[in-house]
Amino acid sequence: MLLVWSSQQGAEEKHVSDATRLMADPRVQHYWDPDKLVGRAFQPVIGSSVPGWDTYLLFDRDATWTAETPPVPAWWEHQLKGMPSDRMLDPGRFGERAETLVKTDERAH
């Protein structure tokens, strides 16, 4: 699992170590993206007018980023204004989608 932190709302790299406690699972790899490169890359994928942030993306096991455009997520949700309300973060739904994706991947491999 990857978690990318970026400089929205005044965040700085020095804040990341404290923020990682929000996702302290040892399977999570944390990255700092001061130039919002990941958010910009996913902007067209999720149909956002601004670099993606406060966005949660799920990918199937075979998803790879092999070109300039990142892979399309199997599911995504957000906490942003002006984005589709049907994709507003719902932790229960997101968890169910993640579980379904894991089970599907396990059966396929």
Secondary structure as the mmCIF struct_conf table of DSSP 4:
data_model
#
loop_
_struct_conf.conf_type_id
_struct_conf.id
_struct_conf.beg_label_comp_id
_struct_conf.beg_label_asym_id
_struct_conf.beg_label_seq_id
_struct_conf.end_label_comp_id
_struct_conf.end_label_asym_id
_struct_conf.end_label_seq_id
STRN STRN1 LEU A 2 SER A 6
HELX_RH_3T_P HELX_RH_3T_P1 GLN A 8 GLY A 10
HELX_RH_3T_P HELX_RH_3T_P2 GLU A 13 HIS A 15
HELX_RH_AL_P HELX_RH_AL_P1 VAL A 16 ALA A 19
HELX_RH_3T_P HELX_RH_3T_P3 THR A 20 MET A 23
TURN_TY1_P TURN_TY1_P1 PRO A 26 ARG A 27
STRN STRN2 GLN A 29 ASP A 33
TURN_TY1_P TURN_TY1_P2 PRO A 34 ASP A 35
HELX_RH_AL_P HELX_RH_AL_P2 LEU A 37 ILE A 46
TURN_TY1_P TURN_TY1_P3 GLY A 47 GLY A 47
BEND BEND1 SER A 49 VAL A 50
BEND BEND2 ASP A 54 ASP A 54
STRN STRN3 THR A 55 LEU A 58
TURN_TY1_P TURN_TY1_P4 ARG A 61 ASP A 62
BEND BEND3 ALA A 67 THR A 69
HELX_LH_PP_P HELX_LH_PP_P1 PRO A 70 PRO A 73
BEND BEND4 ALA A 74 ALA A 74
STRN STRN4 TRP A 75 HIS A 78
TURN_TY1_P TURN_TY1_P5 LYS A 81 GLY A 82
BEND BEND5 MET A 83 MET A 83
HELX_RH_3T_P HELX_RH_3T_P4 SER A 85 ARG A 87
STRN STRN5 MET A 88 MET A 88
HELX_RH_AL_P HELX_RH_AL_P3 PRO A 91 ALA A 108
#
